[in-house]
Amino acid sequence: MLKKIQLILIATLFLGADIYSQHYFFRRYSVEEGLPQASVYCLLQDSRGYIWMGTDGAGVTRFDGIKSNVFNRTNGLADNVVRSLLQDSKSNIWIGTDNGITLYDGTGFKNIGKADGLAGTSVTKLIEGSNGIIWAATNDGGLAGISIDDSVSIINFTEDDGLVNNLILDIWEARDKKLWVGMWGGLSIIEFETDSLEIKDIFSPVLNTGTGSPVISAIEQGNGNDVWLGTYGTGAFIASPGSDRKSFRITPSDANRVIPDMIVWDICRISDEEVWIATNDHGVIKLKNRKSVGIFNKESGLLSNQILDIMPDRDGNIWFASFGQGTMMYQNDKFIRYTENNGLKGIIVLDILFISENEFYVATEEGLSLFRKEGSNIRRLKHYSSASGLNSIGVNTIEKVKNEIWIGTNDGINILKNSVISDFVGNRSLGNSNISTLFTDSHSDIWIGTIGGYGRIFGDNLFFMTQDEGFINDEVQSVIEDKKGRIWIATLGGLVKLEGTVYTDYDSVEGLTSLKISALEEDHLGNIWIGTLDGGIFMFDISKDTIPVSLIASKDVLASNKINSLMFIRDTILAAGNDKGFDLLILDKQMKITGVINYGISDGFMGGENTANSIAVDKEGIVWTGTKNGLMRYDPSRDFNFSKLPETRITDVRLFFENVDWNERKFNTSRWSNLPENLVLSHNDNHLTFVFTGFSYDNPAELEFSYFLENQSKEWSPYMKEREIVFSGLTPGDYVFRVKARNKYGVTGETAEYPFVIKPPFWQTPWFYIPALISLVFMVIMIIKIRERNLIKEKIRLEKIVEERTREVVEQKDEIARQRDVVTYQKKEITDSIHYAERIQRAVLPNDKILKEKFSDYFVLFRPKDIVSGDFYWMNIKNDHVVFTAADCTGHGVPGAFMSMLGVSFLNKIVNETGIVNPSDILNSLRTNIITALKQEGTADATKDGMDIALCSVDLRNKKLFFAGANNPLFLIRKNAEGYELLETHADKMPIGYYSSMEPFTINEIEIQDGDTVYMFSDGFVDQFGGPEGRKFMKKRFKEMLLTHQSLDMASQRTTFNNIIEEWIHHPPADPQAQMMHDEQIDDIILIGVRF
């Protein structure tokens, strides 16, 4: 018989009623969302928040809104076809299958079948009686009463006990504790003896449902003593008991009028006023106060017309189990979509205009329609098209002007008055006929926006202005008037404010960084909110004089940067239509954003992209928006009154990312989860992952979580969407992990918490500390005693040694005094020799009178590190060329001085005797002489001595400077219009001496201008350590020094630069221990400056 019912259920033809039905949003959960099978027989929400779904062949699924856990025969289920579900008062889950019952207590499965005394095979319904008995309806074994203590006890009731049939479809316990049993063939009502399962009375009332032997497929409590009965093929009825309590007055439901002869699979009573009926072919019927108020079927968005079970969850959502389309959840009528099925002509809604509380116009690509609201339904009263006189097929915008409706089309303006459409007489005077917006201001002037400029009608006059005539941009998107009577115009090229006859344009200079403006709206403070097509939302702050426009929100909080419409639905709530749905911006009293709610397809906003400035609010506060996929209705009160708290549950703890069998570790685990009770871990098990979930079926994907670990966290974490968190390296201690959930509306639920302990290692426990302390004290005492004894022995030994050493010290003192006198004498001799060498070196260095004769301004800053120097300068005049150089020899002191003597000698020979004045030739010849003099052959053990040098030859007659350098560059500072600039002429990267690269030196020619200044120097200045941090002076700081003091004459520069390096060397360091490096010049310094 059950198989026969299944065949009828699947094969019954659809007999839809001819009733208009708007489009509602249903969230679907099927195979694509993780459900193992698309046919669902039954639903249950348990006390922890999970939704259970019994399937036709894939077992039962436990679902938290995101993740599904499937239990089937592999896990211990009696059968994979699950027809009924129940949670009893002890929180056990009872699962009725096609092979008996499975009891799940949160830790394991226990099967109850024929071997335990169950007469039936398939369990079609499970309920718990007021006495704790579990009642099971079966397909072939009648009714079973089950009780479980230490063992399973079952009593079966069949036709032999007075039941109409052994095939039972539904059972229900009345308030008087009588059991109603719906069967194939009628209804039986059973009364039991008190505290017993012995039948006191059983009777089967006559039910006048239009057939002789009705099939009672659903039973539900009605108001008072009334009972709802669903039948197979004759609809739904209300049974009202007579005075004898055995006869019933049967009243057909209003649903039978809407859909005659329907097959009913479930009746769900939401409240005294609201009842839902699940049918086999026609979806779901909703009744209020026994009157049919809506049909939910494929036409209205339900994915299947074959609904087998209805279940309300704790949040007020209604769940539907279907055959072939999984499970669907209906949240509420927050969003309703209206399409051509509801009378719309066309699908793209371009404008909405309310003319009364219940009547409104809708503009579409196929014309203009007048609608009337009838509850949540709409009914079309009239439609106007090109056949009715419109200039164009579609209508772009509509505006009420006194008792007329002005209609903007692609071909000008029409006027609707008394149901008659006429042409606007000024159409030919419009600069552009493609009308994008119409607006009437407080003076009754009419503003016309087009894609080719804007117009204004005042009195009998028409004014029109285009971009060619000075308007900011031709494409006008919106026009509004603020509280002060100023007109604001949005264009695709910026914002315009008209105050009287004064135009003011606003663009990026005023902070408006996105110029494609699509929508404008004024807030209650007078600020202008600006929607753009590519930059989000801006605000014009009327309190600011400079840069009044600022970005308020973009894609980081909005669903999209493309804003198509703006409207304040309350003083501090702004609706922003975009290309993905729309956003609600929640603002504080200062108009700062405190939250943003995004609405898209997954939230029930089925219209997709909003059209430009197609938004309206009716007298009831309902928001109507035009989209590219119909007309959308949004009831904000569904969100503003949202108070459902999301629930959070901790479901698992892992160690080092691995799942743990806590039972193997000798821990008891909690029912329904893998959480160990009283968790105490060793110090090695300090890497934990906490897994948690949340329940808010309104939009589970938008749930966010914040966590806090007591004894480690300083504050709650930022909210995140991840449902697990890792803690590694936890130190020993007592911890409590806490987590809470927040939904998309900002509502935070209760905190879930889990305590645990990480034990310290043995050496960090008192059992280790106390013995260790005692041992330590004993050891200290013993060490002190031993040390005292050793000290006494040592004292005696030292006294003897002191006596011997005293005599030796006296002798050594006399010897040291004698050696000191010798060293002092030798030092004086050496110092005198070096000072004599200094006089010789300075005598060899040229006199600076050459520079004095040829140049108006110059200086030579020469600071040897020691008495004699490894740096030297040289100059001479030859063949009308002034040749001068600054050189840095290998080493400093005496060795460097010897090298400098060689350099001076060779330069005298090369320039004075041979007459060479070309700098590159001089350096090439100098290198050859140095290599020869020092016998450098390039071998590994050969000397590497040499010098770095910068050499200039100035042709005063032609005002040219020739330069060549070995590692040392030339700096030229020249005055320009902006001040001074430093030009660096680089030297060849090779020294004067033997080197791996022995290329000829490069000659550089520079045209000299009056006022030019050149500098040559060694590396002693830039490499000098000092300053507050003990760092090198560095080349960058050296350049800045030269540029900064260009206004000084050269003599003053020498004094200044000498003072700078002196202060740098002796600057007190930040680290006192670096004082020794600060007070010492580390290398010879030579700096020559010449001004032309």
Beta strands, then each sheet from edge to edge (+ up, - down):
strand 1: 23-24
strand 2: 26-29
strand 3: 40-45
strand 4: 51-55
strand 5: 60-63
strand 6: 68-71
strand 7: 82-87
strand 8: 93-97
strand 9: 100-104
strand 10: 109-112
strand 11: 123-128
strand 12: 134-138
strand 13: 143-148
strand 14: 152-157
strand 15: 168-173
strand 16: 179-183
strand 17: 186-192
strand 18: 199-203
strand 19: 216-221
strand 20: 227-231
strand 21: 236-241
strand 22: 248-252
strand 23: 264-269
strand 24: 274-279
strand 25: 284-288
strand 26: 291-296
strand 27: 307-312
strand 28: 318-322
strand 29: 327-330
strand 30: 335-338
strand 31: 349-354
strand 32: 359-364
strand 33: 367-374
strand 34: 377-384
strand 35: 397-401
strand 36: 404-409
strand 37: 412-417
strand 38: 420-423
strand 39: 435-440
strand 40: 446-450
strand 41: 453-458
strand 42: 461-465
strand 43: 476-481
strand 44: 487-491
strand 45: 494-499
strand 46: 502-506
strand 47: 517-522
strand 48: 528-532
strand 49: 537-540
strand 50: 549-553
strand 51: 563-570
strand 52: 573-578
strand 53: 581-587
strand 54: 593-599
strand 55: 610-617
strand 56: 623-627
strand 57: 630-634
strand 58: 647-655
strand 59: 679-681
strand 60: 688-695
strand 61: 704-710
strand 62: 724-727
strand 63: 733-742
strand 64: 752-758
strand 65: 857-863
strand 66: 871-878
strand 67: 881-889
strand 68: 947-955
strand 69: 960-966
strand 70: 970-976
strand 71: 979-985
strand 72: 1004-1007
strand 73: 1013-1017
strand 74: 1025-1026
strand 75: 1031-1032
strand 76: 1085-1091
sheet 1: 1+ 30- 57+ 56- 55+
sheet 2: 2+ 29- 28+ 27-
sheet 3: 3+ 4- 5+ 6-
sheet 4: 7+ 8- 9+ 10-
sheet 5: 11+ 12- 13+ 14-
sheet 6: 15+ 16- 17+ 18-
sheet 7: 19+ 20- 21+ 22-
sheet 8: 23+ 24- 25+ 26-
sheet 9: 31+ 32- 33+ 34-
sheet 10: 35+ 36- 37+ 38-
sheet 11: 39+ 40- 41+ 42-
sheet 12: 43+ 44- 45+ 46-
sheet 13: 47+ 48- 49+ 50-
sheet 14: 51+ 52- 53+ 54-
sheet 15: 58+ 60- 62+
sheet 16: 59+ 64+ 63- 61+
sheet 17: 65+ 76- 73+ 70- 71+
sheet 18: 66+ 67- 68+ 69- 72+
sheet 19: 74+ 75-
end
